[in-house]
């Protein structure tokens, strides 16, 4: 199985986030929380479209 990192989403990409991404970010999941929060920061800065 091939998994991709959220940080590898290219600039200006349009992304549909699954509910899990919100939960991992909100609960600061030990394995995924930081990368999920960074993905939302990229949306807020208009680097990607979420």
C-alpha positions, -999 to 999 in steps of 0.1 A, spaced: 0 0 0 13 34 -9 7 63 15 15 100 8 23 127 32 1 157 35 32 179 31 36 165 -4 4 181 -17 15 205 -44 8 242 -42 -25 254 -57 -39 218 -54 -76 215 -46 -81 191 -17 -111 174 -1 -103 166 35 -117 135 52 -132 140 87 -103 121 102 -79 150 93 -100 174 114 -102 150 144 -64 143 143 -57 180 142 -82 189 169 -71 161 193 -34 166 185 -30 129 175 6 118 184 13 104 149 -8 126 126 -18 157 146 11 180 136 9 172 98 -28 177 98 -25 210 115 2 220 90 -22 211 61 -48 234 75 -23 262 79 -14 257 42 -52 262 34 -54 293 56 -24 308 38 -40 300 4 -11 277 -6 -36 249 -12 -74 250 -17 -92 230 9 
